[in-house]
Amino acid sequence: MTVGADALIIEVHGALDFHYASLLNREVDAALLGPPPATMIIDLSAAGHCDSSGLAALVHALRRCRAASTHLVLTGLQADLERWLAITGLARVFDRRPHMADALPPQAG
């Protein structure tokens, strides 16, 4: 987990499956315990396979961020995960950006 002035970044490495989904849920929950960041970015560029548990973890993150008035952005999605989001109808509810640079909030100044 990386914390910046305006954004918190969670990087997913490996499969986003039953084993990793609960870890992602805990990271999201811990990140929102204190003052919530304006933006949370989940970087999936190093993620592998995603199963239904992984999709559920992403929905959990979206719900928690909405409740905290935090903007959630998914970045670096692989083709398989993009396809799962499209099939399930979740593509229309997630803010998805191809690269981390596209997901970072604009710098003030």
N, C-alpha and C positions, 0 to 999 in steps of 0.2 A: 504494500500500500504506500503510495506517495502522496503527500499533502503539499499543495501549493497555496498561494494566497487566495485564489478564487476557485480552485478545483482540487478534488481528491481523485486519485487514479488508482484503480484496482486492476492489477494485471493477472490474467488467467493463463496458466502454463499447463499444458497437457489436456487430457480429456475433461470435458465439462459433463460429468456423468454422476451417478449415484454417490460415488466416493468423494468427489470434489464439490458437489452442489451444497452440501451442508457447511463446508468450509467457506464457500462464497457467501452463503447466508449469514454466517457468523461475522465475516469481514464487513459486510454491508451494515449489519446491526450495530457493530462496534463503532463504525465510522459515523453513525448517526446518533450516538449516545450524547455527545456534547453538542456544542453549537454546530448546526448542520452546514456543510459547505454549500455554496451557491450551485455548484455543479459537481456531479459524480460521474466519472468516466470509467467504464469497464472496458479494458483493452483486451480484445479477444484474438489479437493477431498471432499469439503463440498457442492458442487453444486448438485442441484436436477434436475428436469426436464429441458430439453433444447428443445426449439422450433426453427423455422426457423429464428426468430429474434436473438436468441442466436448464431446460426451458423453464421449469417451475422456479428455479433459483433466480433466473432473470426476471420473471414476473414478480417474485418476492421483492427483488431490488426495486423494480418500478413502483410497486405499491408503497414500499417504505419511503422511497424518495418523494413520491407525491405527497404522502402524509407529512413529510418534513419540509415541503416547499423547496425541494432540491431538484434541479434539472438533471435527469439521467441521460447519458449519451453512451451508446455502444459503438465501439470502433474496432476496425480490423477484422470484421466478420469474414469467415471463409464461406465458400459457395454452398457447402452443405448446410451450414447454420442459416444462411440467407434463405435457402430453400425451405427449411423447417419453419422459419418465421412466416414465409409467404403461405405455406400450406395451412398453418394453424390460424392465420389471420392476424398474427402478432406483429407482422411487418408494419401495419398501419398505426400501432400504438407506441412503438419504440422510435426514438430519435437515433438514427444510424448514420455514421460518418465513415468514409473509407479509411481515413488516416488519422492518427493522433493529432496532427497539426490542425486538421479540420474540426476536431472536437473541442480543442482548448478554447476557453472564453477569450474574447478580444482583450488585449492589454489596454489599460487606461493610460492616458497620457498623450 
